[in-house]
Amino acid sequence: DLKSEMNKTRKLPLKKDTRASDSSQEDAIDQWARRRKQFKDSKKCSSTGGSSINSTITEGSINSEDARSVDLGLYSENEDRGFYTENFHSASWVFRGDDVSPDNSPRCLSKRPRPVAIRERTVKIAKGTGSYPWGFRIQFSKPILVTEVDTNSAAEEAGLQVGDILIAVNGTDVTSMPHSEAANLARKGPDILTMIVGSDISRYPNTPRPTCRGYLHKRTQSAILKGWRKRWFVLKHNGYLHYYKHKKDEGKCRPLEVTKLEGAEIGIDTSLGKPFVFKCIPHAGNRIFYFCATSNQEMKRWLEAMDKAVHPIHQNHVWVDVTLHNTTLPPLAIKNPECLGLLHQLDRSKDVWIQHYCILKDGCLYFYATLRSTPAQGGLYLQGYIVSEQSLGSKRSVIELKPPSEEFKTFYLCAENVNENKRWITALKASINKWLPLHQAIQDFMNRPLEETRM
């Protein structure tokens, strides 16, 4: 079955054999390569491209955008061949299939059956003050969807995300309930709103980790200044702990320090003879952080949030699993390909054209040595690429695959003749058009006014 096949599937390396030739792009590529090397020198690759970087770094040296950009997903010690996935893993994508007419915007996709893998989780939100004490908005739909989560709200701290599906509210199933009844159920309940929500892991491969914010006293280890200093701490969804001098500095100033918690050791500490003290020993480095909370309840809140950041749940994007499975199949065993045949790929490093037998399926171009070869040698994730016909050197008709950003690779392919090139270009454009960036899907989703309830 598919699951057993997936367990047998090896991880595929990245393909690194082509670059654009102009000097400006080479400079951009060199800069990108240096950034990636900085990460590779200080990380341990996991099955989802997760990294373990030095525990004490500044926001200037790394930020969340950098972390997403180098989340390569598929990695091996041999990088000469394999799957090139960078653009795919630098952003989230929604598969919208063959029907891409304007009348079927991403908001309408929930009405059409499509295979999804839902991961359920429990979210507990403490009731705040004001007219909207929980800080999120739900949409009139079945199932009920979360369409907005306020920044710095209790809902954000609990890990609720846009696109989550409401399954149960305070122990009552709401999957077939009107959203107004679900809202009343929440309002009449206790101050701790307990919800079971589901997320489509094709959009969110990894379980969101709750955020946590608040003042803590941090023990100063400086040789000059010793003692405890009150600081504003922010634990973010990505598992990084930021701290600032004051609460008002969050979002306005760079954090004084950033610490990655994944793999760290945390626990209560009694060695200092002070109540409500807990410590954190990051996985990388030999420094020990000591924190002091104002109460036992506050200490437990931080320890629970930190523990989830220390032990994150990693899982491949659904599409990665699908393509990994397809690589184990012979070329003609991939069902309903959009295009197939011989293509030559330009190897810029050697200035030679390498022949492959290629299969195009749902935005992925698989490379095989021959028609009878198994498994696939590698391939390209084409989400976001622009396809055009260009002339290159002695070849009058070449297929150019240009990425949306210069930090990614440009690929050049060539079929047996001009007509074959045109056939491939038409198929590539249609295949790429099956995917929509998540931010655009959410924007389209929000632009159509539907009845919503603020919570």
Solvent accessible surface area in square Angstrom, and as a share of the most:
residue,aa,sasa,rsa
1,D,132,0.69
2,L,101,0.50
3,K,153,0.65
4,S,43,0.28
5,E,62,0.28
6,M,35,0.16
7,N,117,0.60
8,K,156,0.66
9,T,22,0.13
10,R,110,0.40
11,K,103,0.44
12,L,3,0.02
13,P,8,0.05
14,L,2,0.01
15,K,14,0.06
16,K,80,0.34
17,D,23,0.12
18,T,2,0.01
19,R,45,0.16
20,A,7,0.05
21,S,78,0.50
22,D,70,0.36
23,S,86,0.55
24,S,72,0.46
25,Q,18,0.08
26,E,61,0.27
27,D,93,0.48
28,A,26,0.20
29,I,9,0.05
30,D,68,0.35
31,Q,100,0.44
32,W,3,0.01
33,A,48,0.37
34,R,154,0.56
35,R,69,0.25
36,R,11,0.04
37,K,126,0.53
38,Q,99,0.44
39,F,12,0.05
40,K,55,0.23
41,D,103,0.53
42,S,33,0.21
43,K,26,0.11
44,K,139,0.59
45,C,53,0.32
46,S,41,0.27
47,S,44,0.29
48,T,15,0.09
49,G,9,0.09
50,G,21,0.20
51,S,24,0.15
52,S,23,0.15
53,I,10,0.05
54,N,83,0.43
55,S,7,0.04
56,T,56,0.33
57,I,29,0.15
58,T,79,0.46
59,E,51,0.23
60,G,45,0.43
61,S,50,0.33
62,I,16,0.08
63,N,68,0.35
64,S,52,0.33
65,E,101,0.45
66,D,24,0.12
67,A,35,0.27
68,R,112,0.41
69,S,16,0.10
70,V,6,0.03
71,D,45,0.23
72,L,5,0.02
73,G,4,0.03
74,L,3,0.02
75,Y,70,0.27
76,S,24,0.15
77,E,161,0.72
78,N,67,0.34
79,E,36,0.16
80,D,118,0.61
81,R,109,0.40
82,G,0,0.00
83,F,1,0.00
84,Y,3,0.01
85,T,1,0.00
86,E,2,0.01
87,N,6,0.03
88,F,6,0.02
89,H,31,0.14
90,S,24,0.15
91,A,46,0.36
92,S,45,0.29
93,W,19,0.07
94,V,5,0.03
95,F,75,0.31
96,R,48,0.18
97,G,11,0.10
98,D,116,0.60
99,D,53,0.27
100,V,53,0.30
101,S,47,0.30
102,P,128,0.80
103,D,122,0.63
104,N,41,0.21
105,S,20,0.13
106,P,10,0.07
107,R,13,0.05
108,C,15,0.09
109,L,5,0.02
110,S,68,0.44
111,K,162,0.69
112,R,86,0.31
113,P,138,0.87
114,R,85,0.31
115,P,135,0.85
116,V,66,0.38
117,A,39,0.31
118,I,74,0.37
119,R,44,0.16
120,E,107,0.48
121,R,33,0.12
122,T,80,0.47
123,V,3,0.02
124,K,130,0.55
125,I,1,0.00
126,A,57,0.44
127,K,90,0.38
128,G,36,0.34
129,T,133,0.77
130,G,67,0.64
131,S,96,0.62
132,Y,109,0.41
133,P,22,0.14
134,W,6,0.02
135,G,3,0.03
136,F,2,0.01
137,R,56,0.20
138,I,2,0.01
139,Q,6,0.03
140,F,103,0.43
141,S,23,0.15
142,K,133,0.56
143,P,45,0.29
144,I,1,0.00
145,L,20,0.10
146,V,0,0.00
147,T,3,0.02
148,E,60,0.27
149,V,31,0.18
150,D,33,0.17
151,T,109,0.63
152,N,84,0.43
153,S,16,0.11
154,A,30,0.23
155,A,0,0.00
156,E,32,0.15
157,E,42,0.19
158,A,20,0.15
159,G,1,0.01
160,L,3,0.01
161,Q,43,0.19
162,V,41,0.23
163,G,19,0.18
164,D,0,0.00
165,I,34,0.17
166,L,3,0.01
167,I,32,0.16
168,A,10,0.08
169,V,2,0.01
170,N,44,0.23
171,G,75,0.72
172,T,54,0.31
173,D,88,0.46
174,V,0,0.00
175,T,57,0.33
176,S,88,0.57
177,M,37,0.17
178,P,50,0.31
179,H,4,0.02
180,S,53,0.34
181,E,90,0.40
182,A,2,0.02
183,A,1,0.01
184,N,68,0.35
185,L,53,0.26
186,A,2,0.01
187,R,115,0.42
188,K,174,0.74
189,G,29,0.28
190,P,85,0.53
191,D,95,0.49
192,I,83,0.42
193,L,0,0.00
194,T,43,0.25
195,M,2,0.01
196,I,62,0.31
197,V,0,0.00
198,G,0,0.00
199,S,1,0.01
200,D,13,0.07
201,I,9,0.05
202,S,24,0.15
203,R,43,0.16
204,Y,36,0.14
205,P,38,0.24
206,N,57,0.29
207,T,24,0.14
208,P,16,0.10
209,R,42,0.15
210,P,25,0.16
211,T,7,0.04
212,C,2,0.01
213,R,29,0.11
214,G,8,0.08
215,Y,75,0.28
216,L,1,0.01
217,H,63,0.28
218,K,18,0.07
219,R,86,0.31
220,T,27,0.16
221,Q,83,0.37
222,S,48,0.31
223,A,96,0.74
224,I,154,0.78
225,L,103,0.51
226,K,148,0.63
227,G,28,0.27
228,W,65,0.23
229,R,83,0.30
230,K,106,0.45
231,R,48,0.17
232,W,21,0.07
233,F,1,0.01
234,V,0,0.00
235,L,1,0.00
236,K,65,0.27
237,H,51,0.23
238,N,52,0.27
239,G,1,0.01
240,Y,17,0.06
241,L,7,0.04
242,H,13,0.06
243,Y,25,0.10
244,Y,7,0.03
245,K,107,0.45
246,H,82,0.37
247,K,116,0.49
248,K,143,0.61
249,D,23,0.12
250,E,38,0.17
251,G,77,0.74
252,K,169,0.72
253,C,72,0.43
254,R,168,0.61
255,P,8,0.05
256,L,94,0.47
257,E,21,0.09
258,V,8,0.04
259,T,7,0.04
260,K,18,0.07
261,L,0,0.00
262,E,44,0.20
263,G,41,0.40
264,A,8,0.06
265,E,103,0.46
266,I,38,0.19
267,G,24,0.23
268,I,105,0.53
269,D,12,0.06
270,T,117,0.68
271,S,89,0.57
272,L,60,0.30
273,G,75,0.72
274,K,79,0.33
275,P,88,0.55
276,F,73,0.31
277,V,1,0.00
278,F,0,0.00
279,K,51,0.22
280,C,1,0.01
281,I,45,0.23
282,P,4,0.03
283,H,100,0.45
284,A,28,0.21
285,G,62,0.60
286,N,143,0.74
287,R,76,0.28
288,I,57,0.29
289,F,9,0.04
290,Y,28,0.11
291,F,2,0.01
292,C,11,0.06
293,A,5,0.04
294,T,104,0.60
295,S,41,0.27
296,N,67,0.34
297,Q,150,0.67
298,E,37,0.17
299,M,7,0.03
300,K,109,0.46
301,R,83,0.30
302,W,0,0.00
303,L,30,0.15
304,E,113,0.51
305,A,10,0.08
306,M,0,0.00
307,D,66,0.34
308,K,106,0.45
309,A,2,0.01
310,V,7,0.04
311,H,123,0.55
312,P,25,0.16
313,I,100,0.51
314,H,66,0.29
315,Q,66,0.29
316,N,31,0.16
317,H,17,0.08
318,V,43,0.25
319,W,22,0.08
320,V,1,0.01
321,D,43,0.23
322,V,50,0.29
323,T,2,0.01
324,L,10,0.05
325,H,37,0.17
326,N,16,0.08
327,T,4,0.02
328,T,45,0.26
329,L,45,0.22
330,P,65,0.41
331,P,1,0.00
332,L,117,0.58
333,A,46,0.36
334,I,5,0.03
335,K,163,0.69
336,N,122,0.63
337,P,48,0.30
338,E,59,0.26
339,C,7,0.04
340,L,63,0.31
341,G,12,0.12
342,L,68,0.34
343,L,1,0.00
344,H,45,0.20
345,Q,2,0.01
346,L,6,0.03
347,D,10,0.05
348,R,69,0.25
349,S,93,0.60
350,K,146,0.62
351,D,115,0.60
352,V,67,0.39
353,W,70,0.25
354,I,72,0.37
355,Q,90,0.40
356,H,12,0.05
357,Y,22,0.08
358,C,0,0.00
359,I,0,0.00
360,L,0,0.00
361,K,39,0.17
362,D,20,0.10
363,G,0,0.00
364,C,0,0.00
365,L,0,0.00
366,Y,0,0.00
367,F,2,0.01
368,Y,0,0.00
369,A,46,0.36
370,T,77,0.45
371,L,68,0.34
372,R,215,0.78
373,S,24,0.16
374,T,71,0.41
375,P,66,0.41
376,A,1,0.01
377,Q,60,0.27
378,G,1,0.01
379,G,0,0.00
380,L,1,0.01
381,Y,3,0.01
382,L,1,0.00
383,Q,0,0.00
384,G,22,0.22
385,Y,9,0.03
386,I,110,0.56
387,V,9,0.05
388,S,32,0.21
389,E,68,0.30
390,Q,76,0.34
391,S,82,0.53
392,L,50,0.25
393,G,83,0.80
394,S,114,0.74
395,K,68,0.29
396,R,219,0.80
397,S,13,0.08
398,V,0,0.00
399,I,0,0.00
400,E,25,0.11
401,L,0,0.00
402,K,104,0.44
403,P,9,0.06
404,P,80,0.51
405,S,43,0.28
406,E,99,0.44
407,E,41,0.19
408,F,5,0.02
409,K,3,0.01
410,T,3,0.02
411,F,1,0.00
412,Y,22,0.09
413,L,0,0.00
414,C,14,0.08
415,A,6,0.04
416,E,102,0.46
417,N,80,0.41
418,V,75,0.43
419,N,119,0.61
420,E,46,0.21
421,N,1,0.01
422,K,100,0.42
423,R,101,0.37
424,W,0,0.00
425,I,18,0.09
426,T,94,0.55
427,A,15,0.11
428,L,0,0.00
429,K,105,0.45
430,A,62,0.48
431,S,1,0.00
432,I,19,0.10
433,N,69,0.35
434,K,23,0.10
435,W,14,0.05
436,L,6,0.03
437,P,29,0.18
438,L,18,0.09
439,H,134,0.60
440,Q,77,0.34
441,A,2,0.01
442,I,50,0.25
443,Q,100,0.45
444,D,43,0.22
445,F,22,0.09
446,M,66,0.30
447,N,93,0.48
448,R,103,0.38
449,P,126,0.79
450,L,77,0.38
451,E,106,0.47
452,E,54,0.24
453,T,23,0.13
454,R,70,0.25
455,M,6,0.03
